[in-house]
Amino acid sequence: MLTLASASMAHAETVSSSTACSSEAVAQARKLMAFHVGMDEPDMRVDGAAKPLTSIVNPKDRKQRFDVLEVRGYWYKAEYRMRLEYYRIGDECILVGQEILELASL
């Protein structure tokens, strides 16, 4: 029982994401924003840096973790927060999830 609790706590620990996939995240954020807005506008812009957040455990295989990178984007008067999840195999970055949220006061 104690071993099970220890293994569970090891996966619950806070692990920072790597910045290895930052350039891929910025490029993908632009595509995600264009998809969300419905077109790729020349005046849309994405921050040039991806902020590493706490990594998350793969829900299908708890021994694996996904890096989470946050990128900010802007179009017209709107600001967007995009989070992209990557699994790394060596130097390869595999996109496994993405989220976009318009930051708005409604």
N, C-alpha and C positions, 0 to 999 in steps of 0.2 A: 504494500500500500504506500509506503514511504517513497519507494522508487518511482511509482506512478506520479505522485505529487511533485517530486523533484523534476521529472521529465516535463510535466505540464508547466511548471514555473519557468523552465529554461526557454520554452517557446513563447512565454508571455513577456519575457524581458524586452526592454527597449533597445533596439539596434538601429543606429542611424543608417540611412541609405547612402550608397556610394554616388559619386558624381560622374561615374564612368559613362553613363548614358545621357549626359546633359545636352550634348549637341543634337542627339536624336530627339530628345524631348522637346526642345525648342522648335525644331522643324515640324514635328508632329503636332505641336500646339497650334501652329499656324493653320495646318490642314483641318484640325478639329474646329477651330474658330470659324473658318470659311464654311465648313459643313453646317455648323450651328446657325450661322447667320443666313446661309442659303446662297452665298456667292463669295468669291475671293475679291475683296475690294483693295485697290492700291493704297488707301489710307488706313487700312487695318495694320496694327503693329503689335508685335510680341516682344516682351523683354528679352534681352540677349542672354539672360542667365536663368538657369533652372535651380530652384532652391531645394536641397535635399531634405526630406522629412523623415519621420520614423518609418522604417520598413514594416511591411505587414507579412503575416504568415500566410502561405498558400493554403486556402481552405480545403483543397483536395489532397495535399501532401504536407503535413505539418512540419516536415523536416526541411522544407524549402521556404525561402523568404523572397518577397518582391520588393525592389527598390521603388520608392514613391518620390517623384520629382514634381515640384509645383512651379508653374510658369504663369505669369500675368500677361494679359492681352488687352488691347484697347481698340475700340472702333467707335467713331462718332463721339457720343457722350457716355458710352458704356464701358465698364471695366469688367473683365472676365478673369476668374481664377480657374486654372486648368490643372488637374492632377493626373499624372501619367504613371502607370505601374509597369515596371520592367523586370523580367527575369534574365539574369546574366549567365551565359555559358561561356566561360573564358572571356574573350574580348567581344563576344556577340551580345547585343541587346535585343531581347525579344519582348515586344509590346504585348502585354496581357490584359491591360485595362486602361480606360481613360474616362475622365469626368470633367464636365464644364459647368460652371456656375456663374451666372451674371450677378455681380454684386450690385444690389438695388435696394433702395428703401421704398417699400410699397405702402 
